[in-house]
Amino acid sequence: MKVKVRFFAHLRELTGKKVINEVDCEEGATISMLLDWLSLNSRMKDVLFDENQRIKPDITILKNGREIRLLEGMQTKLHSGDEIAIFPKVVGGQ
C-alpha cells in the first residue's frame, strides 16, 4: 500500500523536500513503522523525538487531517492512500 508524507516549516528544510512521494508500506503498518521506514537523519530524529523516543509535544502529526494523538498515537494504523502531515506547532505573531 502507498501513503503520502508531507513535512512543513523547518522540518521540510531538514528533509530537503516538501513532499516525500508515496511511501510503500506493508498492510497493517503504523505511524511508528512509517517513521522508521523513512530513515530520517539524526538531526530530524532529534527534532521529532524526545529521549524516550516519543514524539515531542511541539510536533504535530496528522493522518488525513486528524491529529494522531486523538486516534491511536504512534500505533495509528495506516491505509492505502492516507496522507500524513508532520509539522511543528506554530507560535508567535501579533
Backbone as a ProteinNet text record, in pm:
[ID]
protein_1_A
[PRIMARY]
MKVKVRFFAHLRELTGKKVINEVDCEEGATISMLLDWLSLNSRMKDVLFDENQRIKPDITILKNGREIRLLEGMQTKLHSGDEIAIFPKVVGGQ
[TERTIARY]
84.6	0	88.8	35.3	112.9	48.4	133.4	88.6	178.1	124	199.2	237.4	360.7	409.8	453.2	407.2	445	505.7	615.7	677.3	657.4	639.5	614	712.4	720.2	804.2	949.6	1018.5	1160.8	1186.6	1085.9	1103.1	1126.3	1061.5	1079.5	1225.1	1283.1	1422.3	1514.6	1481.5	1564.9	1559.4	1446.6	1434.4	1480.2	1476	1509.4	1394.2	1277.3	1161.7	1035.9	941.8	811.6	727	733.4	656.2	752.3	740.8	809.1	706.3	736	638.1	591	492.1	429.5	533.2	508.4	595.5	523.2	593.1	535.9	542.6	428.9	420.3	350.4	378.2	309	172.6	81.2	-51.2	-35.7	-116	-110.3	-4.7	61.2	165.7	105.5	191.2	150.5	235.1	197.6	276.4	419.3	434	566.2	650.9	593.7	665.8	701.5	609.6	635	755.8	759.8	872.3	1003.3	999.9	1119.8	1161.2	1065.6	1095.2	1149.5	1113.4	1159.2	1309.6	1372.1	1517	1556.1	1492.9	1517.3	1660.3	1719	1855	1853	1970.4	1977.6	1928.1	1950.7	1902.2	1749.2	1687.2	1541	1488.3	1552.2	1508.9	1518.1	1623.8	1638.5	1526.5	1478.4	1370.9	1236.3	1214.9	1086.2	1067.9	1173.9	1160.5	1231.2	1172.8	1240.7	1335.6	1398.1	1496.6	1434.8	1303.1	1232.7	1172.2	1214.9	1167.9	1017.7	964.1	825.7	824.7	719	706.3	701.1	781	783.8	648.7	612	481.2	465.1	575.4	563.6	562	547.5	536.2	395.5	334.2	200.6	208.9	145.5	135.1	-12.6	-50.9	-190.4	-200.5	-303.7	-339.3	-470.4	-464.6	-584.2	-653.6	-572.3	-625.7	-662.7	-645.1	-679	-550.7	-537.5	-417.9	-409.9	-291.7	-278.6	-294.7	-270.3	-290.8	-438	-527.1	-670.3	-714.5	-622.4	-650	-582.7	-485.9	-414.7	-267.1	-235.8	-97.8	-6.8	112.9	211.4	165.6	66.7	14.7	-103.8	-131.2	-238	-208.1	-302.9	-286	-297.8	-220.3	-222.6	-299.9	-357.7	-430.7	-385.3	-398.6	-358.9	-426.6	-346.4	-399.5	-397.2	-360.1	-353.3	-251.4	-277.3	-182.2	-140.7	-10.2	46.7	115	79.1	140.4	213.1	338.8	420.3	469.9	437.1	480.8	496.6	579.2	593.9	476.4	444.1	340.2	392.7	308.2	346.5	310	404.5	379.6	424.5	378.7	422.6	315.6	356.2	262.9	221.8	145	99.3	-48.4
-117.7	0	123.6	233.9	357.3	466.9	543.1	660.4	777.7	897.5	1018.3	1087.9	1137	1205	1346.2	1444.4	1584.6	1640.6	1713.5	1784	1933.2	2010.4	2153.2	2233.8	2364.6	2461.5	2415.3	2431.3	2397.4	2247.8	2163.9	2020.6	1990	2066.1	2049	2074.1	2176.8	2208.7	2096.2	2028.7	1917.5	1797.6	1779.5	1668.5	1707.8	1838.4	1883.5	1870.6	1826	1806.1	1854.7	1903.8	1938.3	1812	1729.3	1605.4	1490.3	1390.3	1265.4	1186.6	1162.6	1092.3	967	908.8	795	695	650.6	553	418.6	314.5	179.9	127	86.1	29.7	-105.3	-189.4	-317.6	-301.2	-389.3	-386.6	-396.4	-321.1	-322.2	-229.2	-151.2	-59.2	48.9	104.1	210.3	335.2	445.1	568.1	540.6	468.4	434.9	363.4	264.9	189.5	280.7	367.9	460.5	548.9	605	691.1	613.5	487.2	403.6	384.1	357.5	333.2	455.9	573.9	695.8	717.9	642.2	655	801.3	865.5	1006.7	1027.3	1140.2	1168.5	1200	1196.1	1212.2	1348.5	1451.7	1585	1587.7	1526.6	1520.9	1439.6	1329	1248.4	1328.1	1409.2	1491.3	1594.7	1643.6	1742.7	1676.2	1557.1	1489.3	1416.1	1350.7	1258.9	1308.9	1275.5	1305	1189.1	1195.4	1093.2	955.4	947.2	819	771.6	835	800.9	823.4	922.4	964.1	1093.2	1115.8	1240.1	1355.7	1457.5	1574.1	1645.9	1711.7	1778.6	1893.9	1949.3	2060.5	2014.2	1883.8	1828.1	1773.4	1805.4	1755.5	1663.5	1548.4	1454.9	1432.6	1456.7	1437.9	1320.9	1242.6	1139.2	1183	1215.5	1261.1	1375.6	1467.5	1586.1	1569.7	1450.7	1426.7	1400.4	1467.6	1451.8	1310.1	1248.4	1108.8	1094.1	1201.3	1193.4	1166	1203.3	1179.5	1046.4	980.3	847.7	745.4	673.1	573.8	608.9	739	782.5	717.5	680.2	620.8	484.7	424.2	294.5	308.4	431.6	455.6	377.6	298.3	215.7	301	262.5	330	246.5	317.4	252.7	313.6	239	286.8	420.2	516	647	748.7	707.8	801.9	911.2	1029.5	1140	1175.8	1175.6	1206.5	1342.1	1433	1566.3	1578	1624.3	1638	1781.6	1850.5	1989.7	2032.6	2135.6	2189	2279.9	2291.2	2385.2	2526.8	2610.3	2747	2837	2919.8	3016	3152.5	3252.3	3387.4	3464.8	3575.2	3659.5	3777.8	3864.8	3983.2	4003.5
0	0	0	-43.8	-51.7	32.5	102.5	176.2	137.1	147.5	114.8	244.4	250.3	369.5	331.3	409.7	388.6	516.3	501	612.8	590.3	697.2	685.7	769.4	738	808.8	807.3	919.4	921.3	906	927.8	907.4	759.7	674.1	530	492.6	554.5	525	568.1	677.8	724.3	630.7	562.2	467.3	328	298.8	165	67.4	116.4	28.9	98.8	20.9	77.3	90.5	-9.8	-11.6	-32.3	47.9	17.8	-59.9	-187.2	-268.1	-198.7	-251.7	-186.6	-136.6	-14.2	50.1	49.6	7.5	11.9	154	205.1	338.9	329.9	427.2	430.2	496.9	464.3	526.5	677.8	750.6	895.5	953.5	867.1	913.5	1002.6	1089.3	1181.7	1155.6	1218.7	1210.9	1257.3	1365.2	1417.8	1313.4	1247.7	1144.7	1027.6	989	879.6	910.1	1030.8	1067.2	1065.8	1103.3	1093.7	948.2	861.1	719.4	649.3	698.4	631.4	647.5	735.7	757.8	776.2	870.6	896.8	945.4	906.4	952.3	1102.2	1163.5	1309.1	1354.6	1275.3	1312.9	1316.2	1216.9	1212.2	1330.1	1362.3	1476.7	1605.8	1620.8	1741.3	1752.4	1639.7	1639.1	1669.7	1618.6	1633.3	1765.9	1814.6	1927.5	2052.3	2168.9	2295.4	2328.6	2445.9	2484.6	2503.3	2516.9	2530.6	2399.1	2289.5	2154.7	2135.6	2209.7	2189.9	2111.7	2035.7	1960.8	2060.5	2035.2	2124.2	2120.9	2231.5	2238.3	2139.1	2089	1994.3	1848.8	1826.9	1692.2	1674.9	1562.9	1531.8	1411.3	1423.6	1312	1285.2	1160.5	1119.5	1022.4	1038.3	940.3	878.3	751.1	679.6	753.2	808.1	873.1	1019.1	1075	1216.9	1294.5	1407.7	1488.3	1544.3	1531.5	1574.8	1725.6	1802.2	1947.9	1981.5	1891.3	1911	1852.8	1783.2	1727.2	1818.8	1767	1847.5	1861.2	1850.9	1864.8	1762.5	1805.8	1714.7	1662.6	1727.6	1682.4	1588.1	1543.2	1446.1	1319.4	1276	1156.5	1030.3	930.6	801.3	700.7	603.7	495.5	363.6	258.5	126.6	94.9	49	13.1	126.5	246.7	358.7	330.5	384.5	378	519.6	541.7	672.1	663.4	752.7	759.2	892.1	885.7	1005.9	1012.8	1122.6	1133.2	1278.4	1299.7	1433.7	1465.3	1593.3	1632.2	1607.8	1558.6	1525.6	1642.3	1682.3	1789.3	1743.2	1813.7	1781.3	1706.6	1648.5	1577	1661.8	1601.7	1673.5	1654
[MASK]
++++++++++++++++++++++++++++++++++++++++++++++++++++++++++++++++++++++++++++++++++++++++++++++

